Amino acid sequence: MGKTLTGNQSMANRNRIEWLTFDNALKISD
C-alpha cells in the first residue's frame, strides 16, 4: 500500500509540474 501511495503522489507531482510548465509556456507565448 505504501508503494502505491508514494507512486500516486509522485505521479500527481509530475503532472502538476507539467501543467505549471504548460501554463507558463502559454503566458510566454501570449
mmCIF file as Biopython writes it, N, C-alpha, C and O atoms, coordinates in Angstrom:
data_model
#
loop_
_atom_site.group_PDB
_atom_site.id
_atom_site.type_symbol
_atom_site.label_atom_id
_atom_site.label_alt_id
_atom_site.label_comp_id
_atom_site.label_asym_id
_atom_site.label_entity_id
_atom_site.label_seq_id
_atom_site.pdbx_PDB_ins_code
_atom_site.Cartn_x
_atom_site.Cartn_y
_atom_site.Cartn_z
_atom_site.occupancy
_atom_site.B_iso_or_equiv
_atom_site.auth_seq_id
_atom_site.auth_asym_id
_atom_site.pdbx_PDB_model_num
ATOM 1   N N  . MET A ? 1  ? 0.842 -1.207 0.000   1.0 0.0 1  A 1 
ATOM 2   C CA . MET A ? 1  ? 0.000 0.000  0.000   1.0 0.0 1  A 1 
ATOM 3   C C  . MET A ? 1  ? 0.874 1.252  0.000   1.0 0.0 1  A 1 
ATOM 4   O O  . MET A ? 1  ? 0.574 2.223  -0.695  1.0 0.0 1  A 1 
ATOM 5   N N  . GLY A ? 2  ? 1.949 1.228  0.776   1.0 0.0 2  A 1 
ATOM 6   C CA . GLY A ? 2  ? 2.817 2.406  0.851   1.0 0.0 2  A 1 
ATOM 7   C C  . GLY A ? 2  ? 3.418 2.751  -0.495  1.0 0.0 2  A 1 
ATOM 8   O O  . GLY A ? 2  ? 3.528 3.920  -0.864  1.0 0.0 2  A 1 
ATOM 9   N N  . LYS A ? 3  ? 3.814 1.696  -1.236  1.0 0.0 3  A 1 
ATOM 10  C CA . LYS A ? 3  ? 4.427 1.949  -2.541  1.0 0.0 3  A 1 
ATOM 11  C C  . LYS A ? 3  ? 3.420 2.589  -3.492  1.0 0.0 3  A 1 
ATOM 12  O O  . LYS A ? 3  ? 3.759 3.494  -4.254  1.0 0.0 3  A 1 
ATOM 13  N N  . THR A ? 4  ? 2.174 2.106  -3.438  1.0 0.0 4  A 1 
ATOM 14  C CA . THR A ? 4  ? 1.152 2.645  -4.330  1.0 0.0 4  A 1 
ATOM 15  C C  . THR A ? 4  ? 0.890 4.109  -4.008  1.0 0.0 4  A 1 
ATOM 16  O O  . THR A ? 4  ? 0.762 4.939  -4.908  1.0 0.0 4  A 1 
ATOM 17  N N  . LEU A ? 5  ? 0.812 4.417  -2.728  1.0 0.0 5  A 1 
ATOM 18  C CA . LEU A ? 5  ? 0.541 5.784  -2.313  1.0 0.0 5  A 1 
ATOM 19  C C  . LEU A ? 5  ? 1.674 6.704  -2.769  1.0 0.0 5  A 1 
ATOM 20  O O  . LEU A ? 5  ? 1.433 7.798  -3.278  1.0 0.0 5  A 1 
ATOM 21  N N  . THR A ? 6  ? 2.904 6.249  -2.579  1.0 0.0 6  A 1 
ATOM 22  C CA . THR A ? 6  ? 4.048 7.056  -2.989  1.0 0.0 6  A 1 
ATOM 23  C C  . THR A ? 6  ? 4.051 7.232  -4.505  1.0 0.0 6  A 1 
ATOM 24  O O  . THR A ? 6  ? 4.334 8.318  -5.011  1.0 0.0 6  A 1 
ATOM 25  N N  . GLY A ? 7  ? 3.735 6.158  -5.221  1.0 0.0 7  A 1 
ATOM 26  C CA . GLY A ? 7  ? 3.703 6.240  -6.683  1.0 0.0 7  A 1 
ATOM 27  C C  . GLY A ? 7  ? 2.653 7.232  -7.151  1.0 0.0 7  A 1 
ATOM 28  O O  . GLY A ? 7  ? 2.900 8.007  -8.074  1.0 0.0 7  A 1 
ATOM 29  N N  . ASN A ? 8  ? 1.475 7.216  -6.520  1.0 0.0 8  A 1 
ATOM 30  C CA . ASN A ? 8  ? 0.416 8.140  -6.899  1.0 0.0 8  A 1 
ATOM 31  C C  . ASN A ? 8  ? 0.822 9.579  -6.593  1.0 0.0 8  A 1 
ATOM 32  O O  . ASN A ? 8  ? 0.537 10.488 -7.372  1.0 0.0 8  A 1 
ATOM 33  N N  . GLN A ? 9  ? 1.486 9.782  -5.463  1.0 0.0 9  A 1 
ATOM 34  C CA . GLN A ? 9  ? 1.906 11.139 -5.099  1.0 0.0 9  A 1 
ATOM 35  C C  . GLN A ? 9  ? 2.938 11.668 -6.087  1.0 0.0 9  A 1 
ATOM 36  O O  . GLN A ? 9  ? 2.856 12.819 -6.518  1.0 0.0 9  A 1 
ATOM 37  N N  . SER A ? 10 ? 3.919 10.823 -6.451  1.0 0.0 10 A 1 
ATOM 38  C CA . SER A ? 10 ? 4.952 11.259 -7.382  1.0 0.0 10 A 1 
ATOM 39  C C  . SER A ? 10 ? 4.339 11.538 -8.752  1.0 0.0 10 A 1 
ATOM 40  O O  . SER A ? 10 ? 4.753 12.466 -9.446  1.0 0.0 10 A 1 
ATOM 41  N N  . MET A ? 11 ? 3.352 10.732 -9.135  1.0 0.0 11 A 1 
ATOM 42  C CA . MET A ? 11 ? 2.705 10.939 -10.427 1.0 0.0 11 A 1 
ATOM 43  C C  . MET A ? 11 ? 1.926 12.248 -10.413 1.0 0.0 11 A 1 
ATOM 44  O O  . MET A ? 11 ? 1.939 12.988 -11.396 1.0 0.0 11 A 1 
ATOM 45  N N  . ALA A ? 12 ? 1.250 12.539 -9.305  1.0 0.0 12 A 1 
ATOM 46  C CA . ALA A ? 12 ? 0.494 13.780 -9.196  1.0 0.0 12 A 1 
ATOM 47  C C  . ALA A ? 12 ? 1.434 14.973 -9.224  1.0 0.0 12 A 1 
ATOM 48  O O  . ALA A ? 12 ? 1.137 15.988 -9.854  1.0 0.0 12 A 1 
ATOM 49  N N  . ASN A ? 13 ? 2.576 14.854 -8.537  1.0 0.0 13 A 1 
ATOM 50  C CA . ASN A ? 13 ? 3.548 15.949 -8.536  1.0 0.0 13 A 1 
ATOM 51  C C  . ASN A ? 13 ? 4.085 16.177 -9.944  1.0 0.0 13 A 1 
ATOM 52  O O  . ASN A ? 13 ? 4.263 17.319 -10.369 1.0 0.0 13 A 1 
ATOM 53  N N  . ARG A ? 14 ? 4.345 15.082 -10.669 1.0 0.0 14 A 1 
ATOM 54  C CA . ARG A ? 14 ? 4.871 15.200 -12.034 1.0 0.0 14 A 1 
ATOM 55  C C  . ARG A ? 14 ? 3.841 15.889 -12.920 1.0 0.0 14 A 1 
ATOM 56  O O  . ARG A ? 14 ? 4.191 16.761 -13.715 1.0 0.0 14 A 1 
ATOM 57  N N  . ASN A ? 15 ? 2.564 15.502 -12.788 1.0 0.0 15 A 1 
ATOM 58  C CA . ASN A ? 15 ? 1.520 16.121 -13.604 1.0 0.0 15 A 1 
ATOM 59  C C  . ASN A ? 15 ? 1.379 17.598 -13.273 1.0 0.0 15 A 1 
ATOM 60  O O  . ASN A ? 15 ? 1.180 18.423 -14.164 1.0 0.0 15 A 1 
ATOM 61  N N  . ARG A ? 16 ? 1.484 17.934 -11.980 1.0 0.0 16 A 1 
ATOM 62  C CA . ARG A ? 16 ? 1.351 19.330 -11.576 1.0 0.0 16 A 1 
ATOM 63  C C  . ARG A ? 16 ? 2.487 20.163 -12.164 1.0 0.0 16 A 1 
ATOM 64  O O  . ARG A ? 16 ? 2.271 21.287 -12.618 1.0 0.0 16 A 1 
ATOM 65  N N  . ILE A ? 17 ? 3.705 19.602 -12.153 1.0 0.0 17 A 1 
ATOM 66  C CA . ILE A ? 17 ? 4.852 20.320 -12.721 1.0 0.0 17 A 1 
ATOM 67  C C  . ILE A ? 17 ? 4.652 20.514 -14.226 1.0 0.0 17 A 1 
ATOM 68  O O  . ILE A ? 17 ? 4.945 21.582 -14.762 1.0 0.0 17 A 1 
ATOM 69  N N  . GLU A ? 18 ? 4.153 19.478 -14.902 1.0 0.0 18 A 1 
ATOM 70  C CA . GLU A ? 18 ? 3.932 19.590 -16.342 1.0 0.0 18 A 1 
ATOM 71  C C  . GLU A ? 18 ? 2.882 20.654 -16.641 1.0 0.0 18 A 1 
ATOM 72  O O  . GLU A ? 18 ? 3.032 21.415 -17.597 1.0 0.0 18 A 1 
ATOM 73  N N  . TRP A ? 19 ? 1.816 20.721 -15.832 1.0 0.0 19 A 1 
ATOM 74  C CA . TRP A ? 19 ? 0.775 21.721 -16.059 1.0 0.0 19 A 1 
ATOM 75  C C  . TRP A ? 19 ? 1.308 23.122 -15.790 1.0 0.0 19 A 1 
ATOM 76  O O  . TRP A ? 19 ? 0.982 24.060 -16.517 1.0 0.0 19 A 1 
ATOM 77  N N  . LEU A ? 20 ? 2.137 23.273 -14.738 1.0 0.0 20 A 1 
ATOM 78  C CA . LEU A ? 20 ? 2.711 24.587 -14.454 1.0 0.0 20 A 1 
ATOM 79  C C  . LEU A ? 20 ? 3.601 25.027 -15.608 1.0 0.0 20 A 1 
ATOM 80  O O  . LEU A ? 20 ? 3.573 26.191 -16.007 1.0 0.0 20 A 1 
ATOM 81  N N  . THR A ? 21 ? 4.393 24.099 -16.146 1.0 0.0 21 A 1 
ATOM 82  C CA . THR A ? 21 ? 5.272 24.427 -17.269 1.0 0.0 21 A 1 
ATOM 83  C C  . THR A ? 21 ? 4.433 24.796 -18.488 1.0 0.0 21 A 1 
ATOM 84  O O  . THR A ? 21 ? 4.756 25.749 -19.197 1.0 0.0 21 A 1 
ATOM 85  N N  . PHE A ? 22 ? 3.370 24.055 -18.734 1.0 0.0 22 A 1 
ATOM 86  C CA . PHE A ? 22 ? 2.494 24.322 -19.868 1.0 0.0 22 A 1 
ATOM 87  C C  . PHE A ? 22 ? 1.837 25.696 -19.707 1.0 0.0 22 A 1 
ATOM 88  O O  . PHE A ? 22 ? 1.741 26.455 -20.672 1.0 0.0 22 A 1 
ATOM 89  N N  . ASP A ? 23 ? 1.389 26.015 -18.495 1.0 0.0 23 A 1 
ATOM 90  C CA . ASP A ? 23 ? 0.744 27.291 -18.229 1.0 0.0 23 A 1 
ATOM 91  C C  . ASP A ? 23 ? 1.740 28.432 -18.448 1.0 0.0 23 A 1 
ATOM 92  O O  . ASP A ? 23 ? 1.388 29.459 -19.028 1.0 0.0 23 A 1 
ATOM 93  N N  . ASN A ? 24 ? 2.972 28.257 -17.992 1.0 0.0 24 A 1 
ATOM 94  C CA . ASN A ? 24 ? 3.992 29.287 -18.181 1.0 0.0 24 A 1 
ATOM 95  C C  . ASN A ? 24 ? 4.300 29.468 -19.662 1.0 0.0 24 A 1 
ATOM 96  O O  . ASN A ? 24 ? 4.515 30.590 -20.120 1.0 0.0 24 A 1 
ATOM 97  N N  . ALA A ? 25 ? 4.321 28.372 -20.408 1.0 0.0 25 A 1 
ATOM 98  C CA . ALA A ? 25 ? 4.593 28.452 -21.845 1.0 0.0 25 A 1 
ATOM 99  C C  . ALA A ? 25 ? 3.496 29.248 -22.537 1.0 0.0 25 A 1 
ATOM 100 O O  . ALA A ? 25 ? 3.779 30.032 -23.443 1.0 0.0 25 A 1 
ATOM 101 N N  . LEU A ? 26 ? 2.246 29.056 -22.122 1.0 0.0 26 A 1 
ATOM 102 C CA . LEU A ? 26 ? 1.142 29.808 -22.719 1.0 0.0 26 A 1 
ATOM 103 C C  . LEU A ? 26 ? 1.289 31.298 -22.400 1.0 0.0 26 A 1 
ATOM 104 O O  . LEU A ? 26 ? 1.066 32.145 -23.264 1.0 0.0 26 A 1 
ATOM 105 N N  . LYS A ? 27 ? 1.661 31.610 -21.169 1.0 0.0 27 A 1 
ATOM 106 C CA . LYS A ? 27 ? 1.810 33.011 -20.779 1.0 0.0 27 A 1 
ATOM 107 C C  . LYS A ? 27 ? 2.938 33.674 -21.569 1.0 0.0 27 A 1 
ATOM 108 O O  . LYS A ? 27 ? 2.832 34.832 -21.973 1.0 0.0 27 A 1 
ATOM 109 N N  . ILE A ? 28 ? 4.025 32.917 -21.783 1.0 0.0 28 A 1 
ATOM 110 C CA . ILE A ? 28 ? 5.157 33.473 -22.526 1.0 0.0 28 A 1 
ATOM 111 C C  . ILE A ? 28 ? 4.763 33.686 -23.993 1.0 0.0 28 A 1 
ATOM 112 O O  . ILE A ? 28 ? 5.139 34.689 -24.600 1.0 0.0 28 A 1 
ATOM 113 N N  . SER A ? 29 ? 4.003 32.739 -24.560 1.0 0.0 29 A 1 
ATOM 114 C CA . SER A ? 29 ? 3.625 32.850 -25.970 1.0 0.0 29 A 1 
ATOM 115 C C  . SER A ? 29 ? 2.649 34.009 -26.168 1.0 0.0 29 A 1 
ATOM 116 O O  . SER A ? 29 ? 2.593 34.586 -27.254 1.0 0.0 29 A 1 
ATOM 117 N N  . ASP A ? 30 ? 1.884 34.356 -25.138 1.0 0.0 30 A 1 
ATOM 118 C CA . ASP A ? 30 ? 0.965 35.494 -25.234 1.0 0.0 30 A 1 
ATOM 119 C C  . ASP A ? 30 ? 1.704 36.761 -25.142 1.0 0.0 30 A 1 
ATOM 120 O O  . ASP A ? 30 ? 1.102 37.833 -25.203 1.0 0.0 30 A 1 
#
